[in-house]
Amino acid sequence: MNELKASTKPFDISKQEVWDAWVKVRGNKGSSGVDGVSIEMFEKRSRS
């Protein structure tokens, strides 16, 4: 079977859009995602 795979993202997301989403999730005290990582765990890991 011959499958086509995308070599790039199907759409562009700016850093500003990512930041705005992060601010909203953090402000709403969002829950863990599908990976089970909480906001606190994510922030701790991102500082390392």
C-alpha positions in Angstrom: 0.0 0.0 0.0 1.4 3.4 -1.0 0.6 6.2 1.5 1.3 9.9 1.2 2.7 11.5 4.3 2.8 15.3 4.8 6.3 16.6 5.1 5.2 19.9 6.7 2.5 21.1 9.0 -0.9 21.4 7.2 -1.2 25.0 8.5 0.9 27.7 10.1 0.6 28.7 13.7 2.4 31.8 14.9 4.3 32.0 18.1 1.8 34.7 19.2 -1.1 32.3 18.7 0.6 29.7 20.7 1.3 32.2 23.5 -2.2 33.5 23.5 -3.6 29.9 23.8 -1.2 29.2 26.6 -2.3 32.3 28.5 -6.0 31.3 28.2 -5.4 27.7 29.3 -3.3 28.8 32.3 -5.8 31.5 33.2 -8.6 28.9 33.1 -6.5 26.5 35.2 -6.8 24.0 32.3 -6.6 20.3 32.9 -4.0 17.8 31.7 -3.9 17.0 28.1 -4.0 13.6 26.5 -0.4 13.0 27.6 -1.4 13.6 31.3 1.0 16.5 31.8 -0.4 19.1 34.1 0.2 22.9 33.6 2.5 22.8 36.7 4.5 19.8 35.3 4.8 21.5 31.9 6.1 24.7 33.4 8.6 22.9 35.5 9.9 21.0 32.6 10.1 24.0 30.3 12.3 25.8 32.8 14.8 23.0 32.9 
